[in-house]
């Protein structure tokens, strides 16, 4: 029975292994970790920065600092060596919280931009260009993309609709608020879960006249 209990417990832990748990210390990461990455990892592990978009933007802004402080070693090129320098920074962040899909997409795009850097361009110009491309990515792929989603989703909401949502998504919250400001009246059911119970914060949103329900599990 002890073996069966241990096996069952192990399976249960694997089921929830994709949820980020707070970790203290990141001794398994090798290489020089930039101070801004150390601070960001701590904020991730303590859930002070939550949400896929918020974490992605914070990560990209931290990478801009890392890139600006980076100096290409002798007999190397920025396009080949910079990613080697960024890899332990990424590993350190992932050790604090698992990487979201949004972050994974952004990092893949950054790798592509780095590999395509002009080896004949002065180093500072190349770093400035990469930082500009990071800003462009944040604007086009996150901020503007959210605005498009908000506009399209808001059109789907009709008076009397009952909307079911999980925890607290920044884009869902923007959609609900935009729909309410357009005069639409609807009900929202928020399904929440521990440990963060983010849905409770969504219940504080200023949707006057909207029925609110919290269903924690």
C-alpha positions as CSV (number, residue, x, y, z in Angstrom):
1,X,0.0,0.0,0.0
2,X,2.9,2.4,0.8
3,X,4.2,1.9,-2.8
4,X,0.8,2.6,-4.2
5,X,0.4,5.7,-2.1
6,X,3.8,7.0,-3.2
7,X,3.1,6.3,-6.8
8,X,-0.3,8.1,-6.6
9,X,1.4,11.1,-4.9
10,X,4.0,11.2,-7.6
11,X,1.4,11.2,-10.3
12,X,-0.5,14.0,-8.6
13,X,2.6,16.1,-8.4
14,X,3.3,15.6,-12.1
15,X,-0.3,16.7,-12.9
16,X,0.4,20.1,-11.4
17,X,4.1,20.3,-12.4
18,X,3.3,23.0,-15.1
19,X,2.2,25.5,-12.4
20,X,5.0,27.7,-11.1
21,X,5.9,27.2,-7.5
22,X,8.0,29.7,-5.5
23,X,11.6,28.7,-5.5
24,X,14.3,30.2,-3.3
25,X,17.8,30.1,-4.7
26,X,18.9,29.2,-8.2
27,X,22.1,27.3,-7.7
28,X,21.7,25.2,-10.8
29,X,22.2,28.2,-13.1
30,X,25.7,28.7,-14.5
31,X,27.2,31.8,-16.0
32,X,27.1,35.4,-15.1
33,X,23.6,36.6,-14.2
34,X,22.9,40.2,-14.6
35,X,21.6,42.0,-11.5
36,X,18.4,43.1,-13.3
37,X,17.7,39.4,-14.1
38,X,18.3,38.4,-10.5
39,X,15.8,41.0,-9.3
40,X,13.2,40.0,-12.0
41,X,13.5,36.3,-11.1
42,X,12.8,37.2,-7.5
43,X,9.7,39.2,-8.5
44,X,8.6,36.2,-10.6
45,X,9.1,33.7,-7.8
46,X,7.2,35.8,-5.3
47,X,4.4,36.4,-7.8
48,X,4.9,40.2,-7.7
49,X,4.7,40.2,-11.5
50,X,1.9,38.0,-12.7
51,X,0.2,37.4,-16.1
52,X,1.7,36.3,-19.3
53,X,1.9,39.7,-20.9
54,X,3.2,41.5,-17.8
55,X,5.9,38.9,-17.4
56,X,6.8,39.0,-21.0
57,X,7.1,42.8,-21.1
58,X,9.2,42.8,-17.9
59,X,11.5,40.1,-19.3
60,X,12.0,41.9,-22.6
61,X,12.8,45.2,-20.8
62,X,15.3,43.4,-18.6
63,X,16.9,41.9,-21.7
64,X,17.3,45.4,-23.1
65,X,19.4,46.3,-20.0
66,X,21.4,43.1,-20.4
67,X,22.1,43.8,-24.1
68,X,23.2,47.4,-23.4
69,X,25.6,46.2,-20.8
70,X,27.0,43.4,-22.9
71,X,30.5,43.7,-24.4
72,X,31.5,41.2,-27.2
73,X,34.6,39.2,-26.2
74,X,37.7,39.4,-28.4
75,X,37.6,37.1,-31.5
76,X,33.8,36.9,-31.3
77,X,30.9,38.6,-33.0
78,X,27.7,39.9,-31.4
79,X,25.5,37.9,-33.6
80,X,27.1,34.6,-32.5
81,X,28.1,35.3,-28.9
82,X,25.2,37.4,-27.5
83,X,22.8,34.5,-27.4
84,X,25.3,32.5,-25.4
85,X,25.4,35.4,-22.9
86,X,21.6,35.5,-22.8
87,X,21.0,31.8,-22.4
88,X,21.9,31.7,-18.6
89,X,19.8,34.7,-18.0
90,X,16.8,32.9,-19.6
91,X,17.6,29.8,-17.6
92,X,17.6,31.8,-14.4
93,X,14.2,33.3,-15.1
94,X,12.8,29.9,-15.9
95,X,14.1,28.5,-12.7
96,X,12.0,31.1,-10.9
97,X,8.8,30.5,-12.9
98,X,8.1,28.3,-15.9
99,X,8.2,30.0,-19.2
100,X,4.8,31.1,-20.6
101,X,3.9,30.7,-24.3
102,X,4.1,34.5,-24.7
103,X,7.6,34.6,-23.4
104,X,8.7,31.6,-25.5
105,X,7.5,33.3,-28.6
106,X,9.3,36.6,-27.7
107,X,12.6,34.8,-27.0
108,X,12.5,32.9,-30.3
109,X,12.0,36.2,-32.1
110,X,14.8,37.8,-30.2
111,X,17.1,34.9,-31.1
112,X,16.2,35.4,-34.7
113,X,17.0,39.1,-34.6
114,X,20.3,38.5,-32.8
115,X,21.4,35.9,-35.4
116,X,20.6,38.3,-38.2
117,X,22.6,41.2,-36.7
118,X,25.0,42.8,-39.2
119,X,28.6,41.8,-38.2
120,X,29.9,45.0,-39.9
121,X,27.7,47.3,-37.8
122,X,29.4,49.0,-34.8
123,X,28.6,47.2,-31.6
124,X,26.7,50.0,-29.9
125,X,24.6,50.6,-33.1
126,X,23.8,46.9,-33.2
127,X,22.7,46.9,-29.5
128,X,20.6,50.0,-30.0
129,X,18.9,48.4,-33.0
130,X,18.1,45.2,-31.1
131,X,16.6,47.3,-28.2
132,X,14.5,49.1,-30.8
133,X,13.3,45.8,-32.2
134,X,12.4,44.7,-28.7
135,X,10.3,47.9,-28.3
136,X,8.7,47.3,-31.7
137,X,7.8,43.7,-30.6
138,X,6.2,44.9,-27.4
139,X,4.2,47.5,-29.3
140,X,3.1,45.3,-32.2
141,X,2.8,41.8,-30.8
142,X,1.5,42.6,-27.3
143,X,0.0,46.1,-26.9
144,X,-1.6,46.5,-30.3
145,X,-2.5,42.8,-30.5
146,X,-4.3,43.2,-27.2
147,X,-6.2,46.1,-28.6
148,X,-7.3,44.1,-31.6
149,X,-8.4,41.2,-29.4
150,X,-10.3,43.6,-27.2
151,X,-12.2,45.2,-30.1
152,X,-13.1,41.9,-31.7
153,X,-14.1,40.2,-28.4
154,X,-16.2,43.2,-27.2
155,X,-18.3,42.9,-30.4
156,X,-19.3,39.4,-29.4
157,X,-20.8,40.4,-26.1
158,X,-24.6,41.0,-26.1
159,X,-27.0,42.2,-23.4
160,X,-28.0,39.3,-21.1
161,X,-24.9,37.2,-21.9
162,X,-23.4,35.1,-19.1
163,X,-19.6,35.1,-19.4
164,X,-17.5,32.5,-17.7
165,X,-13.8,33.3,-17.1
166,X,-11.0,31.8,-15.1
167,X,-8.9,33.7,-12.5
168,X,-7.9,37.2,-13.8
169,X,-6.7,37.8,-17.3
170,X,-5.7,41.4,-18.2
171,X,-7.1,41.2,-21.7
172,X,-10.4,39.6,-20.5
173,X,-10.8,42.3,-17.9
174,X,-10.2,45.0,-20.6
175,X,-12.9,43.4,-22.8
176,X,-15.4,43.3,-20.0
177,X,-14.8,46.9,-19.0
178,X,-15.0,48.1,-22.7
179,X,-18.3,46.2,-23.1
180,X,-19.7,47.7,-20.0
181,X,-18.7,51.2,-21.1
182,X,-20.6,50.6,-24.3
183,X,-23.7,50.2,-22.3
184,X,-23.9,46.4,-22.5
185,X,-25.2,44.5,-19.4
186,X,-24.2,41.0,-18.7
187,X,-23.2,38.6,-15.9
188,X,-19.8,37.3,-15.2
189,X,-18.9,34.0,-13.5
190,X,-15.3,33.9,-12.2
191,X,-13.8,30.5,-11.6
192,X,-10.8,30.8,-9.3
193,X,-8.1,28.6,-7.7
194,X,-5.5,28.6,-5.1
195,X,-2.8,29.7,-4.2
196,X,-3.2,33.2,-5.7
197,X,-7.0,33.4,-6.0
198,X,-6.5,36.1,-8.7
199,X,-10.2,36.0,-9.5
200,X,-11.0,37.9,-6.2
201,X,-9.2,40.9,-7.7
202,X,-11.3,40.7,-10.8
203,X,-14.4,40.9,-8.6
204,X,-13.3,44.4,-7.5
205,X,-13.5,45.7,-11.1
206,X,-15.8,48.6,-11.5
207,X,-18.5,46.8,-13.5
208,X,-21.5,48.5,-11.9
209,X,-24.7,46.5,-12.4
210,X,-22.9,43.2,-13.4
211,X,-23.7,40.1,-11.3
212,X,-20.5,38.6,-9.9
213,X,-19.9,35.1,-8.8
214,X,-16.8,33.4,-7.4
215,X,-16.4,29.7,-7.6
216,X,-13.1,28.7,-5.9
217,X,-11.8,25.2,-5.9
